[in-house]
Amino acid sequence: MRIAIISDLARFAWAGCEEIWAALASSALQAGHQVAAFLPRREVPQAKVQPLVSAGLELHLPGSSAAFVDRTRNVSWRLGDFIAGLLPSFAGLNRFAPDVIWINTGEPVPEPQFLSGLRKSGALNRPYVAMFHNSYLFTTPPEGAHRDKVVRYYQGARLVLSPADRTRMELEHLLAAKLPHYRTIRNPVNIADLSEIPMPGGAAVRIASIGRMYTVSKGQDILLAALAAPEFRARDWQVSFYGSGPHVEHLRRLARHYDLEPRTAFPGYATDIRKIWADHHILALPSRNESAPLVLVEAMLCGRPSVVTDVGGVAEWVREPDTGFVSSAADIGPYRAALERAWSARSQWGAIGTRASRAALERMDPDPGGTALKILETVMAQGDAAKPAERYAGAVSS
């Protein structure tokens, strides 16, 4: 089977939503399938893609159409042309001639140029599954012709996937349309050791906020504003913001604005998740939008309670007061109240973390790459029987 993977993530080198296609590629290559990935950016972390390329992945990135070898990293890449410098190489997609396509989008509503590129390449006339990750219930809905194209894109897929049950309802609400072919699939976690980590000692409460420094979605500014309340100023705590992104400097300025700079740290991007949780007591995740964030699942597996917002599929993982604390909204007041409830239950954090670890182990998929591959194998085995209704054929029209 020839499997093409297309991602629309262009603004960041890597994000949690990329882990599922990487796991799929790994499982498919091990099973002897041919796999090509089409990514819309030049910068891709070598630690993520080099093992896949070494295993046989054909990697298409923006640039010339010639293949070259990066001898400093011993990686062979086949580079493809971008459309308007923003989109994967759809010309390369035609040359690869996939049997089935996995389309991976970070946002629930793909950009017009992305859908246009898929249509012009003929990709949407091939069997494809469409996976989206984030959820935006309270956002401006797509309008007019673009809305209709997005609806046909999803309804033309053999299967629509996301990491959380709630996101299906929210996407149907946003589009005012049904998604008749839908399934929830869990993302991989970035830790091999799934055992619980003992709570660290020390008098100060150490809070970790982990994620892309992009306040529009991750809401780290909400956390700083909540911690600036008088009741929290009088308490002994420290907060570390792990990650990188366009809003690091804004968050540093915000910490100074609230006179919290001595109690905040910005260690940058970290790869050793278990080391973070060996030194921190609780996760703060004040997101404005999410689906099923990996940092939450990883914190739970390590035995840590969390203070989260009720967005996307977060509340499918965290149940207050059993496994964490849930803010009713991604806003300063409700999040401050959730932090206060968490603080009042400090003596129970160890037990809450243990329950969180057990709950995450029960919900997680131990082999999400294998699950994704089985989905594609089932799509191919069903053949024409798996095709959506005739009225959705072609997915995106001119």
C-alpha distance (Angstrom), angle and dihedral (degrees) to the residues before:
residue distance angle dihedral
M1 . . .
R2 3.80 . .
I3 3.81 109.8 .
A4 3.80 123.9 -168.5
I5 3.78 120.3 -163.9
I6 3.80 118.9 -161.1
S7 3.80 123.0 -171.2
D8 3.80 125.6 -172.3
L9 3.82 95.9 -161.7
A10 3.82 105.0 123.5
R11 3.81 107.2 148.3
F12 3.81 99.4 62.1
A13 3.80 133.3 42.2
W14 3.81 92.0 -128.7
A15 3.80 139.1 -8.1
G16 3.77 138.0 -179.1
C17 3.79 90.8 -97.7
E18 3.83 89.4 66.1
E19 3.79 94.2 62.1
I20 3.81 94.9 79.5
W21 3.80 95.7 55.5
A22 3.81 90.3 45.4
A23 3.82 89.4 52.9
L24 3.81 90.0 47.1
A25 3.80 91.2 51.0
S26 3.80 91.7 49.7
S27 3.82 93.4 49.9
A28 3.80 93.0 44.8
L29 3.80 94.3 49.1
Q30 3.80 91.1 48.9
A31 3.80 88.3 52.0
G32 3.82 91.4 53.9
H33 3.80 99.5 -104.1
Q34 3.81 123.4 138.3
V35 3.79 113.3 -115.8
A36 3.81 133.4 -171.8
A37 3.82 125.1 -177.7
F38 3.81 123.1 -156.7
L39 3.81 113.9 -159.8
P40 3.83 127.7 -179.9
R41 3.81 99.4 -139.5
R42 3.79 140.9 65.3
E43 3.79 98.2 -137.5
V44 3.81 114.3 73.0
P45 3.82 122.0 159.1
Q46 3.78 108.7 -106.6
A47 3.79 91.9 -145.9
K48 3.80 88.3 62.5
V49 3.81 101.5 43.5
Q50 3.81 107.0 26.5
P51 3.83 95.7 75.2
L52 3.81 89.3 49.1
V53 3.80 93.8 48.3
S54 3.80 90.0 47.5
A55 3.81 87.9 53.0
G56 3.81 91.4 53.4
L57 3.81 107.4 -83.8
E58 3.80 113.9 153.4
L59 3.80 103.0 -140.4
H60 3.82 120.2 -159.1
L61 3.80 117.6 -164.2
P62 3.80 132.7 164.0
G63 3.80 114.8 -74.8
S64 3.77 137.3 65.7
S65 3.79 123.1 -12.9
A66 3.80 92.6 -118.1
A67 3.77 122.8 103.2
F68 3.78 117.9 -122.8
V69 3.79 139.8 176.9
D70 3.78 121.0 -124.4
R71 3.79 95.4 -149.0
T72 3.81 93.6 -173.9
R73 3.80 88.8 66.7
N74 3.82 99.3 23.3
V75 3.80 90.5 -124.1
S76 3.79 125.3 141.4
W77 3.80 113.9 -150.9
R78 3.76 131.2 -177.2
L79 3.78 106.5 -150.7
G80 3.78 124.6 -155.2
D81 3.78 136.6 -163.9
F82 3.79 120.9 -92.7
I83 3.77 124.4 -134.6
A84 3.82 106.7 -124.0
G85 3.81 87.3 -17.3
L86 3.80 90.9 -75.8
L87 3.78 110.3 79.2
P88 3.80 137.8 65.5
S89 3.80 120.5 -95.1
F90 3.77 102.8 -84.3
A91 3.81 89.7 175.1
G92 3.79 87.0 60.6
L93 3.79 88.4 49.9
N94 3.79 90.7 59.6
R95 3.80 91.4 49.7
F96 3.79 90.9 50.8
A97 3.84 90.5 50.7
P98 3.82 98.4 -158.7
D99 3.78 124.5 -152.9
V100 3.80 90.5 -147.5
I101 3.81 135.3 8.5
W102 3.81 130.9 -144.3
I103 3.82 108.4 -156.2
N104 3.80 112.1 -162.9
T105 3.82 117.8 -167.7
G106 3.78 126.6 177.2
E107 3.79 93.9 -155.0
P108 3.80 124.7 53.6
V109 3.82 92.8 -129.8
P110 3.82 111.7 53.3
E111 3.79 118.4 -143.3
P112 3.83 117.7 -97.9
Q113 3.82 91.7 -116.8
F114 3.79 91.3 53.1
L115 3.81 93.1 52.2
S116 3.79 90.6 44.5
G117 3.80 91.1 53.4
L118 3.79 91.6 49.3
R119 3.78 91.4 49.7
K120 3.81 96.0 46.8
S121 3.80 91.6 49.1
G122 3.79 92.0 53.8
A123 3.81 89.7 -121.1
L124 3.79 92.0 131.8
N125 3.78 91.2 55.6
R126 3.80 88.6 62.9
P127 3.82 124.0 73.1
Y128 3.79 107.7 -81.6
V129 3.77 141.3 167.9
A130 3.80 120.8 -148.1
M131 3.80 120.0 -145.3
F132 3.80 121.3 -174.2
H133 3.79 126.5 -178.9
N134 3.78 117.8 -172.8
S135 3.77 125.1 64.1
Y136 3.80 125.2 -144.5
L137 3.78 110.1 -179.7
F138 3.79 94.2 160.9
T139 3.78 102.0 47.0
T140 3.77 135.6 105.3
P141 3.80 107.3 -78.4
P142 3.79 119.1 -128.2
E143 3.78 111.8 -98.6
G144 3.77 140.4 -150.2
A145 3.77 120.2 -16.1
H146 3.81 93.8 -3.6
R147 3.80 91.7 56.0
D148 3.80 90.6 51.4
K149 3.80 91.2 49.5
V150 3.80 92.3 50.0
V151 3.82 90.3 50.5
R152 3.81 91.7 49.6
Y153 3.81 90.2 46.6
Y154 3.81 91.6 57.7
Q155 3.77 95.9 37.9
G156 3.80 90.3 48.9
A157 3.81 92.4 56.9
R158 3.79 119.9 101.6
L159 3.80 85.5 -134.6
V160 3.82 136.2 1.7
L161 3.80 115.0 -145.2
S162 3.80 137.5 -171.1
P163 3.83 135.0 160.8
A164 3.83 95.9 -115.6
D165 3.80 135.7 49.6
R166 3.80 94.3 -137.7
T167 3.79 93.8 57.9
R168 3.80 91.7 69.2
M169 3.80 90.9 59.8
E170 3.78 91.6 45.3
L171 3.81 93.8 50.3
E172 3.81 91.6 47.4
H173 3.81 87.8 50.0
L174 3.80 91.5 49.6
L175 3.81 93.3 48.8
A176 3.83 96.5 33.9
A177 3.81 86.2 -134.0
K178 3.80 138.8 105.8
L179 3.80 124.2 -109.1
P180 3.81 101.8 -148.6
H181 3.82 97.0 -178.2
Y182 3.81 108.2 52.4
R183 3.80 138.6 145.5
T184 3.81 135.1 170.1
I185 3.81 116.2 -127.3
R186 3.80 126.1 -177.1
N187 3.80 123.0 -125.7
P188 3.82 121.4 -125.4
V189 3.79 120.5 -101.8
N190 3.79 122.8 -129.1
I191 3.79 98.3 -131.0
A192 3.79 128.0 83.0
D193 3.80 96.3 -166.5
L194 3.81 107.1 67.8
S195 3.79 96.5 -179.3
E196 3.79 122.2 122.1
I197 3.82 117.4 -99.6
P198 3.82 119.0 -137.7
M199 3.79 115.8 -111.6
P200 3.82 112.4 -96.3
G201 3.78 121.0 -117.3
G202 3.78 129.3 -124.9
A203 3.77 134.1 101.5
A204 3.79 97.4 -104.2
V205 3.79 119.8 79.0
R206 3.80 107.3 -123.7
I207 3.80 114.0 -150.8
A208 3.80 122.7 -165.3
S209 3.78 124.1 -156.9
I210 3.81 109.6 -171.0
G211 3.77 125.7 -174.8
R212 3.76 148.0 72.2
M213 3.81 111.6 -38.2
Y214 3.77 93.3 -119.0
T215 3.78 110.7 120.7
V216 3.81 94.0 -168.0
S217 3.80 88.3 74.7
K218 3.82 107.6 11.0
G219 3.82 98.0 44.8
Q220 3.81 99.5 -149.8
D221 3.81 87.7 153.7
I222 3.81 88.5 64.8
L223 3.80 90.1 57.3
L224 3.81 93.4 51.4
A225 3.79 92.2 48.5
A226 3.81 91.1 49.1
L227 3.82 92.6 49.4
A228 3.82 89.7 51.0
A229 3.82 90.5 68.9
P230 3.83 114.0 115.8
E231 3.80 93.8 -114.6
F232 3.81 91.5 57.2
R233 3.81 94.6 44.4
A234 3.78 88.0 63.5
R235 3.80 93.1 55.6
D236 3.80 133.5 82.6
W237 3.80 109.6 -110.5
Q238 3.80 143.0 127.4
V239 3.79 128.7 -159.5
S240 3.81 128.4 -154.3
F241 3.80 122.2 -162.9
Y242 3.80 110.0 -152.1
G243 3.79 118.5 -166.8
S244 3.78 143.9 51.1
G245 3.77 134.6 -107.3
P246 3.80 145.5 115.4
H247 3.81 97.7 -61.2
V248 3.81 102.1 56.2
E249 3.80 93.2 106.3
H250 3.80 91.8 46.2
L251 3.80 90.4 53.8
R252 3.80 91.2 48.4
R253 3.79 89.2 52.0
L254 3.79 90.6 46.8
A255 3.81 90.5 53.0
R256 3.81 88.8 53.4
H257 3.80 90.5 45.3
Y258 3.81 90.7 56.8
D259 3.83 91.9 40.6
L260 3.81 90.0 -117.9
E261 3.80 97.8 119.9
P262 3.85 96.0 110.6
R263 3.82 89.6 55.5
T264 3.81 98.2 45.8
A265 3.80 131.5 77.4
F266 3.80 133.4 -173.0
P267 3.83 106.5 -158.4
G268 3.82 93.0 169.6
Y269 3.78 128.5 -135.1
A270 3.80 113.7 -9.6
T271 3.80 128.1 -165.7
D272 3.82 99.4 -174.0
I273 3.80 102.1 78.2
R274 3.79 94.4 173.6
K275 3.80 91.0 55.2
I276 3.80 89.2 55.8
W277 3.79 91.4 53.2
A278 3.77 93.4 45.8
D279 3.83 85.7 64.8
H280 3.82 103.2 35.0
H281 3.79 135.1 64.9
I282 3.80 106.3 -157.1
L283 3.82 142.4 14.9
A284 3.80 120.7 -124.8
L285 3.82 111.7 -157.9
P286 3.84 108.8 169.7
S287 3.82 94.4 168.3
R288 3.77 123.8 171.4
N289 3.79 89.9 -157.5
E290 3.79 134.8 9.3
S291 3.75 142.2 144.9
A292 3.81 109.9 -154.6
P293 3.82 104.7 -32.0
L294 3.79 116.9 -144.9
V295 3.80 92.8 -146.2
L296 3.80 89.0 61.5
V297 3.80 94.6 49.4
E298 3.81 91.1 45.9
A299 3.82 92.2 49.9
M300 3.80 90.1 50.0
L301 3.80 92.2 49.4
C302 3.81 88.9 52.1
G303 3.80 89.7 53.6
R304 3.78 101.6 -104.2
P305 3.81 128.7 139.7
S306 3.80 117.3 -134.9
V307 3.79 141.3 -153.9
V308 3.79 106.8 -139.8
T309 3.79 141.3 166.0
D310 3.79 122.5 -115.4
V311 3.80 97.3 -111.0
G312 3.80 130.6 129.2
G313 3.77 112.3 -24.6
V314 3.82 96.8 -26.2
A315 3.81 94.2 109.4
E316 3.82 89.0 53.0
W317 3.81 85.8 69.9
V318 3.81 103.6 32.4
R319 3.80 121.5 56.9
E320 3.78 117.5 -177.0
P321 2.99 124.3 -103.6
D322 3.82 96.6 1.9
T323 3.82 101.1 61.2
G324 3.80 105.8 4.6
F325 3.79 146.8 -38.2
V326 3.81 125.5 -72.0
S327 3.79 126.4 -154.2
S328 3.80 110.4 -147.8
A329 3.81 91.2 -137.8
A330 3.79 141.0 15.9
D331 3.79 92.3 -107.7
I332 3.79 135.2 109.7
G333 3.80 98.9 -109.5
P334 3.81 98.6 48.3
Y335 3.79 91.8 41.6
R336 3.81 91.9 50.3
A337 3.82 88.4 51.7
A338 3.81 90.8 51.8
L339 3.82 90.0 49.6
E340 3.80 89.0 51.3
R341 3.80 91.7 52.5
A342 3.78 89.5 49.3
W343 3.81 92.3 48.9
S344 3.81 91.3 50.3
A345 3.84 88.7 55.0
R346 3.83 96.5 49.6
S347 3.79 92.6 124.0
Q348 3.82 88.9 59.7
W349 3.81 98.6 48.8
G350 3.79 93.2 101.8
A351 3.81 92.7 54.7
I352 3.81 91.8 42.0
G353 3.80 89.8 51.9
T354 3.79 91.5 50.8
R355 3.79 91.1 52.3
A356 3.80 89.8 46.4
S357 3.80 90.7 53.6
R358 3.79 92.7 50.9
A359 3.81 92.2 46.6
A360 3.81 92.5 50.6
L361 3.80 92.1 49.0
E362 3.81 89.6 53.5
R363 3.82 94.3 49.5
M364 3.80 103.2 38.8
D365 3.80 124.2 93.5
P366 3.83 109.7 -124.1
D367 3.82 90.9 -154.5
P368 3.83 111.0 27.8
G369 3.81 92.2 159.1
G370 3.80 90.0 55.9
T371 3.80 90.2 47.0
A372 3.80 91.1 52.1
L373 3.80 91.3 48.8
K374 3.81 91.5 50.6
I375 3.80 88.7 53.1
L376 3.80 91.2 55.6
E377 3.80 92.5 43.9
T378 3.81 89.4 52.1
V379 3.80 91.3 49.3
M380 3.79 90.8 52.9
A381 3.81 93.5 43.9
Q382 3.79 91.9 53.1
G383 3.80 91.9 52.6
D384 3.79 114.3 175.6
A385 3.79 90.8 -2.6
A386 3.81 88.6 70.0
K387 3.81 94.0 54.5
P388 3.80 116.9 115.7
A389 3.78 119.4 -114.3
E390 3.79 115.0 -62.7
R391 3.79 92.4 -109.2
Y392 3.81 89.4 66.3
A393 3.81 96.4 47.9
G394 3.79 115.4 127.2
A395 3.80 90.4 25.4
V396 3.80 99.9 -146.2
S397 3.77 119.7 36.7
S398 3.77 127.3 -163.1
